[in-house]
């Protein structure tokens, strides 16, 4: 199950995100999204849990929790939209 984690501290990295979710089950992957040009984090990320029950447990345990004075948003990720062809 893939989760969206929003309102992350801008200092958080992939390993810290993985550690944040690991108490709820097996983390398959954890990725904090960064700006392509500056490298600065955008304040959200995606985590893939190994099973749906673990994902629900993580959502219940993290949604609304505060880290570095920021209330986390944790819910199921929506499917990624397909991008159209780029103009040149």
N, CA, C and O atoms as a DFTB+ gen file, in Angstrom:
352 C
 N C O
     1  1       0.851      -1.180       0.000
     2  2       0.000       0.000       0.000
     3  2       0.891       1.236       0.000
     4  3       1.824       1.345       0.796
     5  1       0.592       2.162      -0.900
     6  2       1.389       3.380      -1.012
     7  2       0.705       4.511      -0.251
     8  3      -0.494       4.743      -0.407
     9  1       1.487       5.215       0.581
    10  2       0.968       6.297       1.404
    11  2       1.554       7.634       0.986
    12  3       2.706       7.717       0.558
    13  1       0.750       8.675       1.115
    14  2       1.199      10.050       0.952
    15  2       1.414      10.607       2.347
    16  3       0.523      10.523       3.192
    17  1       2.581      11.172       2.595
    18  2       2.874      11.795       3.884
    19  2       3.143      13.267       3.609
    20  3       4.132      13.612       2.964
    21  1       2.269      14.126       4.094
    22  2       2.389      15.557       3.832
    23  2       2.731      16.355       5.065
    24  3       2.617      15.873       6.192
    25  1       3.153      17.586       4.834
    26  2       3.521      18.545       5.872
    27  2       4.758      18.085       6.657
    28  3       4.865      18.316       7.862
    29  1       5.684      17.433       5.951
    30  2       6.922      16.982       6.580
    31  2       7.837      18.167       6.850
    32  3       7.781      19.171       6.140
    33  1       8.684      18.056       7.878
    34  2       9.704      19.101       8.071
    35  2      10.623      19.141       6.846
    36  3      10.926      18.100       6.263
    37  1      11.061      20.325       6.460
    38  2      11.889      20.470       5.263
    39  2      13.287      19.878       5.440
    40  3      14.037      19.758       4.471
    41  1      13.635      19.513       6.659
    42  2      14.943      18.911       6.920
    43  2      14.927      17.387       6.828
    44  3      15.982      16.755       6.886
    45  1      13.750      16.796       6.687
    46  2      13.638      15.336       6.689
    47  2      14.165      14.732       5.396
    48  3      13.958      15.277       4.312
    49  1      14.857      13.583       5.526
    50  2      15.365      12.875       4.346
    51  2      14.713      11.491       4.243
    52  3      13.895      11.119       5.084
    53  1      15.079      10.741       3.212
    54  2      14.473       9.429       2.954
    55  2      14.648       8.466       4.130
    56  3      13.705       7.774       4.511
    57  1      15.843       8.421       4.699
    58  2      16.125       7.497       5.806
    59  2      15.280       7.838       7.039
    60  3      14.771       6.942       7.713
    61  1      15.135       9.128       7.329
    62  2      14.323       9.542       8.477
    63  2      12.850       9.213       8.255
    64  3      12.149       8.825       9.189
    65  1      12.384       9.369       7.021
    66  2      11.001       9.018       6.699
    67  2      10.791       7.513       6.872
    68  3       9.771       7.075       7.404
    69  1      11.760       6.736       6.420
    70  2      11.702       5.280       6.588
    71  2      11.631       4.924       8.072
    72  3      10.816       4.093       8.473
    73  1      12.478       5.548       8.885
    74  2      12.486       5.281      10.332
    75  2      11.185       5.701      11.003
    76  3      10.757       5.075      11.972
    77  1      10.559       6.750      10.497
    78  2       9.292       7.232      11.050
    79  2       8.175       6.199      10.865
    80  3       7.321       6.035      11.736
    81  1       8.193       5.502       9.717
    82  2       7.129       4.551       9.390
    83  2       7.426       3.117       9.822
    84  3       6.503       2.310       9.942
    85  1       8.678       2.790      10.053
    86  2       9.042       1.398      10.347
    87  2       8.376       0.802      11.596
    88  3       8.181      -0.413      11.627
    89  1       8.016       1.582      12.630
    90  2       7.308       0.970      13.761
    91  2       5.934       0.398      13.401
    92  3       5.379      -0.403      14.154
    93  1       5.387       0.806      12.252
    94  2       4.055       0.356      11.850
    95  2       4.077      -0.872      10.957
    96  3       3.025      -1.437      10.661
    97  1       5.262      -1.296      10.522
    98  2       5.374      -2.469       9.668
    99  2       6.577      -2.366       8.753
   100  3       7.461      -1.532       8.952
   101  1       6.597      -3.226       7.747
   102  2       7.720      -3.279       6.815
   103  2       7.594      -2.187       5.754
   104  3       6.608      -2.124       5.020
   105  1       8.605      -1.337       5.692
   106  2       8.639      -0.268       4.695
   107  2       9.361      -0.794       3.458
   108  3      10.532      -1.168       3.527
   109  1       8.663      -0.821       2.336
   110  2       9.251      -1.280       1.080
   111  2      10.109      -0.161       0.484
   112  3      11.224      -0.410       0.025
   113  1       9.588       1.069       0.490
   114  2      10.347       2.217      -0.001
   115  2       9.827       3.488       0.668
   116  3       8.660       3.578       1.048
   117  1      10.720       4.461       0.802
   118  2      10.356       5.760       1.378
   119  2      11.103       6.831       0.604
   120  3      12.325       6.767       0.466
   121  1      10.368       7.822       0.097
   122  2      10.989       8.860      -0.736
   123  2      10.421      10.229      -0.389
   124  3       9.218      10.463      -0.511
   125  1      11.298      11.131       0.046
   126  2      10.926      12.525       0.259
   127  2      11.107      13.228      -1.078
   128  3      12.158      13.100      -1.705
   129  1      10.111      13.960      -1.518
   130  2      10.146      14.617      -2.826
   131  2      10.930      15.924      -2.728
   132  3      10.711      16.730      -1.824
   133  1      11.842      16.117      -3.674
   134  2      12.670      17.317      -3.688
   135  2      12.468      18.095      -4.982
   136  3      12.051      17.546      -6.001
   137  1      12.775      19.384      -4.914
   138  2      12.710      20.234      -6.086
   139  2      13.820      19.839      -7.051
   140  3      14.968      19.649      -6.649
   141  1      13.471      19.719      -8.313
   142  2      14.412      19.266      -9.335
   143  2      15.630      20.189      -9.459
   144  3      16.745      19.708      -9.665
   145  1      15.437      21.481      -9.339
   146  2      16.519      22.438      -9.559
   147  2      17.301      22.778      -8.288
   148  3      18.532      22.786      -8.305
   149  1      16.600      23.057      -7.192
   150  2      17.291      23.494      -5.974
   151  2      17.709      22.333      -5.069
   152  3      18.637      22.471      -4.272
   153  1      17.031      21.194      -5.187
   154  2      17.327      20.068      -4.303
   155  2      16.638      20.179      -2.951
   156  3      16.733      19.259      -2.139
   157  1      15.950      21.277      -2.694
   158  2      15.219      21.497      -1.446
   159  2      14.008      20.571      -1.395
   160  3      13.337      20.364      -2.406
   161  1      13.729      20.011      -0.209
   162  2      12.563      19.140      -0.099
   163  2      11.288      19.969      -0.240
   164  3      11.268      21.157       0.082
   165  1      10.233      19.329      -0.723
   166  2       8.956      20.019      -0.939
   167  2       7.992      19.842       0.230
   168  3       6.882      20.374       0.197
   169  1       8.400      19.103       1.264
   170  2       7.559      18.963       2.450
   171  2       6.576      17.811       2.381
   172  3       5.651      17.735       3.190
   173  1       6.766      16.905       1.416
   174  2       5.924      15.723       1.365
   175  2       6.718      14.558       0.786
   176  3       7.785      14.737       0.199
   177  1       6.171      13.368       0.967
   178  2       6.848      12.186       0.446
   179  2       5.878      11.031       0.286
   180  3       4.691      11.144       0.593
   181  1       6.409       9.916      -0.200
   182  2       5.614       8.715      -0.424
   183  2       6.312       7.526       0.216
   184  3       7.532       7.382       0.134
   185  1       5.523       6.686       0.848
   186  2       6.040       5.485       1.499
   187  2       5.211       4.306       1.036
   188  3       3.982       4.369       1.013
   189  1       5.883       3.236       0.668
   190  2       5.186       2.014       0.300
   191  2       5.356       1.008       1.427
   192  3       6.474       0.626       1.774
   193  1       4.236       0.585       1.992
   194  2       4.226      -0.418       3.056
   195  2       3.978      -1.780       2.413
   196  3       3.377      -1.866       1.343
   197  1       4.445      -2.849       3.071
   198  2       4.368      -4.181       2.467
   199  2       2.950      -4.745       2.411
   200  3       2.673      -5.632       1.604
   201  1       2.044      -4.239       3.263
   202  2       0.674      -4.755       3.227
   203  2      -0.329      -3.648       3.536
   204  3       0.022      -2.620       4.117
   205  1      -1.561      -3.866       3.147
   206  2      -2.634      -2.910       3.392
   207  2      -2.896      -2.706       4.895
   208  3      -3.051      -1.563       5.324
   209  1      -2.949      -3.790       5.720
   210  2      -3.153      -3.566       7.161
   211  2      -2.052      -2.710       7.792
   212  3      -2.334      -1.890       8.666
   213  1      -0.806      -2.892       7.358
   214  2       0.285      -2.063       7.883
   215  2       0.113      -0.608       7.453
   216  3       0.396       0.312       8.219
   217  1      -0.350      -0.411       6.233
   218  2      -0.598       0.943       5.736
   219  2      -1.684       1.642       6.536
   220  3      -1.546       2.816       6.878
   221  1      -2.761       0.930       6.835
   222  2      -3.848       1.510       7.635
   223  2      -3.374       1.809       9.051
   224  3      -3.747       2.827       9.635
   225  1      -2.558       0.927       9.598
   226  2      -2.007       1.134      10.938
   227  2      -1.150       2.402      10.960
   228  3      -1.216       3.181      11.911
   229  1      -0.348       2.607       9.917
   230  2       0.498       3.801       9.811
   231  2      -0.355       5.063       9.677
   232  3      -0.060       6.081      10.302
   233  1      -1.410       4.999       8.866
   234  2      -2.285       6.162       8.698
   235  2      -2.927       6.544      10.030
   236  3      -2.963       7.720      10.389
   237  1      -3.430       5.556      10.755
   238  2      -4.065       5.825      12.043
   239  2      -3.063       6.373      13.056
   240  3      -3.390       7.252      13.852
   241  1      -1.840       5.844      13.017
   242  2      -0.839       6.239      13.992
   243  2      -0.172       7.575      13.712
   244  3       0.279       8.243      14.642
   245  1      -0.099       7.977      12.452
   246  2       0.643       9.190      12.107
   247  2      -0.203      10.401      11.749
   248  3       0.215      11.534      11.988
   249  1      -1.380      10.185      11.185
   250  2      -2.191      11.321      10.732
   251  2      -2.498      12.257      11.897
   252  3      -3.097      11.847      12.892
   253  1      -2.082      13.516      11.767
   254  2      -2.333      14.509      12.814
   255  2      -1.236      14.590      13.860
   256  3      -1.268      15.482      14.708
   257  1      -0.261      13.680      13.828
   258  2       0.848      13.754      14.797
   259  2       1.734      14.936      14.461
   260  3       1.827      15.345      13.303
   261  1       2.380      15.480      15.468
   262  2       3.209      16.654      15.270
   263  2       4.686      16.300      15.306
   264  3       5.155      15.630      16.226
   265  1       5.415      16.757      14.291
   266  2       6.865      16.603      14.235
   267  2       7.444      17.959      13.871
   268  3       7.074      18.545      12.853
   269  1       8.349      18.456      14.698
   270  2       8.963      19.781      14.474
   271  2       7.906      20.863      14.268
   272  3       8.019      21.692      13.366
   273  1       6.878      20.844      15.115
   274  2       5.788      21.826      15.095
   275  2       4.974      21.800      13.808
   276  3       4.374      22.808      13.432
   277  1       4.948      20.640      13.122
   278  2       4.151      20.487      11.898
   279  2       3.265      19.258      12.054
   280  3       3.753      18.174      12.376
   281  1       1.965      19.423      11.827
   282  2       1.032      18.298      11.910
   283  2       1.079      17.504      10.610
   284  3       0.816      18.037       9.532
   285  1       1.415      16.231      10.725
   286  2       1.533      15.386       9.546
   287  2       0.180      15.030       8.957
   288  3      -0.817      14.902       9.667
   289  1       0.174      14.875       7.658
   290  2      -0.991      14.379       6.929
   291  2      -0.573      13.026       6.373
   292  3       0.443      12.915       5.687
   293  1      -1.352      12.011       6.669
   294  2      -1.000      10.666       6.209
   295  2      -2.248       9.987       5.675
   296  3      -3.183       9.701       6.423
   297  1      -2.254       9.730       4.367
   298  2      -3.381       9.021       3.771
   299  2      -2.911       8.191       2.583
   300  3      -1.745       8.251       2.191
   301  1      -3.823       7.426       2.024
   302  2      -3.469       6.576       0.890
   303  2      -3.174       7.445      -0.323
   304  3      -3.916       8.379      -0.630
   305  1      -2.073       7.124      -1.014
   306  2      -1.679       7.893      -2.194
   307  2      -2.634       7.617      -3.338
   308  3      -3.080       6.488      -3.543
   309  1      -2.938       8.672      -4.078
   310  2      -3.769       8.521      -5.272
   311  2      -2.880       8.052      -6.417
   312  3      -1.682       8.336      -6.422
   313  1      -3.447       7.339      -7.385
   314  2      -2.635       6.901      -8.537
   315  2      -2.032       8.099      -9.264
   316  3      -2.662       9.150      -9.384
   317  1      -0.808       7.925      -9.745
   318  2      -0.112       8.998     -10.446
   319  2      -0.762       9.254     -11.797
   320  3      -1.064       8.320     -12.539
   321  1      -0.974      10.526     -12.108
   322  2      -1.545      10.903     -13.396
   323  2      -0.481      10.774     -14.468
   324  3       0.699      11.028     -14.225
   325  1      -0.910      10.374     -15.657
   326  2       0.022      10.290     -16.777
   327  2       0.279      11.687     -17.304
   328  3      -0.643      12.484     -17.478
   329  1       1.538      11.969     -17.554
   330  2       1.906      13.282     -18.078
   331  2       1.800      13.274     -19.590
   332  3       2.083      12.270     -20.244
   333  1       1.392      14.399     -20.131
   334  2       1.323      14.541     -21.577
   335  2       2.715      14.798     -22.152
   336  3       3.685      14.959     -21.412
   337  1       2.794      14.832     -23.440
   338  2       4.066      15.101     -24.114
   339  2       4.505      16.532     -23.815
   340  3       3.681      17.445     -23.762
   341  1       5.792      16.718     -23.625
   342  2       6.328      18.054     -23.367
   343  2       6.424      18.836     -24.673
   344  3       6.723      18.289     -25.734
   345  1       6.162      20.122     -24.557
   346  2       6.315      21.007     -25.714
   347  2       7.759      21.471     -25.776
   348  3       8.437      21.581     -24.754
   349  1       8.204      21.733     -26.953
   350  2       9.573      22.238     -27.121
   351  2       9.566      23.595     -27.719
   352  3      10.627      24.180     -27.936
